[in-house]
Amino acid sequence: MDTLRTSKYSSDELAAKGEDIYNKIRNEVEKKYRGLFIAIDVDSGDYTIAQSPMEATDKAREKHPESVFYVKRIGYRVARILY
């Protein structure tokens, strides 16, 4: 069972940092991966891309097991998936 991770950032800070990183790579990822999901480690700037938010996060945790990730649907303002 997965443990609950806590972030050193507030939700707003995490989102702002994640969007800043996303905006730097936006052109690159939106051309190739529109509609897929990206999980961004806001401390390292590393990211993974996958078919679902859970898959993107799982792949990102392989490299950064203690991180909390900013996840978004590439090319969209809203993912339209509620958890």
C-alpha positions in Angstrom: 0.0 0.0 0.0 1.3 3.5 -0.9 2.0 5.9 1.9 0.6 9.4 2.0 3.3 11.9 0.9 3.4 15.4 2.2 4.8 18.4 0.3 7.0 21.1 1.6 5.0 23.4 -0.7 1.4 24.6 -0.4 -1.0 23.5 -3.2 -0.7 26.9 -4.7 3.1 26.9 -4.5 3.3 23.4 -6.0 0.9 24.5 -8.9 2.9 27.7 -9.5 6.2 25.9 -9.6 4.8 23.1 -11.8 3.3 25.6 -14.3 6.6 27.5 -14.5 8.4 24.3 -15.5 5.6 23.3 -17.8 5.7 26.7 -19.6 9.4 26.2 -20.3 8.8 22.8 -22.0 5.3 23.6 -23.3 6.1 23.8 -27.1 8.2 20.6 -27.0 5.7 18.4 -25.2 2.5 19.8 -26.7 3.7 19.0 -30.2 4.4 15.4 -29.4 2.2 14.5 -26.5 -1.0 16.5 -26.5 -3.7 14.8 -24.5 -1.3 12.6 -22.4 -0.4 13.3 -18.8 2.8 14.8 -17.4 4.1 14.4 -13.8 6.6 17.1 -12.9 9.0 17.0 -10.0 9.1 20.7 -9.1 12.4 20.4 -7.3 14.5 18.8 -10.0 12.4 19.7 -13.1 12.4 16.1 -14.2 9.1 14.9 -15.7 7.5 11.8 -17.1 4.7 11.4 -19.7 2.1 8.7 -19.8 -1.4 7.7 -20.8 -2.9 8.4 -17.4 -2.1 10.6 -14.4 -1.5 7.5 -12.2 0.9 6.0 -14.7 2.8 9.3 -15.1 3.1 9.6 -11.3 4.1 5.9 -10.9 6.8 6.3 -13.5 8.1 9.5 -11.9 8.2 7.9 -8.4 10.6 5.3 -9.8 13.2 8.1 -10.1 12.0 10.3 -7.2 10.3 8.1 -4.7 9.9 10.8 -2.0 8.6 13.6 -4.2 5.2 15.0 -4.6 4.4 15.8 -8.3 2.5 18.4 -10.2 0.4 16.5 -12.7 -1.5 17.9 -15.7 -3.0 16.9 -19.0 -0.7 18.1 -21.8 -2.3 20.9 -23.9 -5.4 21.3 -21.7 -6.2 23.7 -18.8 -8.1 21.0 -17.0 -7.6 17.2 -16.9 -11.4 16.5 -16.3 -10.6 13.6 -14.1 -11.6 13.7 -10.5 -10.1 11.5 -7.7 
